[in-house]
Amino acid sequence: MTVSSSKLKSGVVWGESYQKLVAACKAGGYALPAVNVVGTNSVNAVLESAARNKSDVIIQLSGGGAQFFGGPSLADGLQAKILGAVSAAQHVHLMAEQYGVCVVLHTDHANRGLLPWVEGLIAQGETFFKKNGTPLFSSHMIDLSEESLDTNLAECSRILARLAPLGMSLELELGITGGEEDGVGSEDLSETDHSRLYTHPEDVLRAFDTLTPIGHFSVAASFGNVHGVYAPGNVKLKPEILKNSQDLIESRHKKQKPVNFVFHGGSGSDKKDIADAITYGVFKMNIDTDTQFAFSQGVGAYVTQNPEAFRYQIHPETHKPLKSLYDPRKWLRAGEKTLATRMDEAFKDLGSVGKTQAG
Ligand SMILES: [Zn+2]
């Protein structure tokens, strides 16, 4: 692989440049963090940290995140989800190249109920492509892991056939990621059959054989991962499931590490499990719970340090105006800074520091 010899343009990557980025991660033995964003504050903080770490990065929106981006008061929730995601994508398209790194734009879990959101975004993406010659997003995720494998793969095939002509990739889920991510999935692990928390290599092979002729895709495989941060010992991570899947497909197709794996529920994971998963072909690790907490910690600390500014416009004892302290830029910036600091740690854990493919 001669990835280092052909640098990519900074900004949003898609099509061939996206595929080169994924290949560079796997060949270089590192992965990129995929962060759920809800507004320009989180987008800019992620870009800020990616730039100072000279790492490429993945920015993604859940249905709920997109709706919030569009405006939570809008009565038509589906329209808010679609247009909110378009708005976020346009902000990232405009600003990303200023940070000198490659940025993947992605949407997170879409179960059956969220398919109209993804289909609406594909329609928006088709219009955007006609106008600009680039897609709106680098990839979308379809999560029909709670349905039968046949139905899951049939729907993924149908969607990927629409994405491929736009130079877009598809992420699908095989096996169930435990916990709940923004309303998708089950919060109660005891209700989920534990064997379904582990993907079967034969299923990955079937997905590989079905989707490879249609277009580029990645697989969120379950190896005991759970969304959210829980007390340790609830479910055991088994990254070797990823290795077993790669080995099975390698033996059939004579291709090294053929599957592009995605690690969901990365928040709070053991560093050794992360390193093992990357060795087995993980190029993307989702992180949401930890970055949500990081943003809130910065804001919380600011409010605790400046309590008067959140109750009075003029200090009751010193009679000084408090405008410079309650200016929302101050406390939003405090959240951006702690989010960016948490991202520094993610880039380090995933081994992507200094490895941007932009040049
Ligand atoms: Zn997930």
Residues whose N, C-alpha, C, O or C-beta is under 5 A from the ligand:
A	BS01	ZN	E181 H264 G265
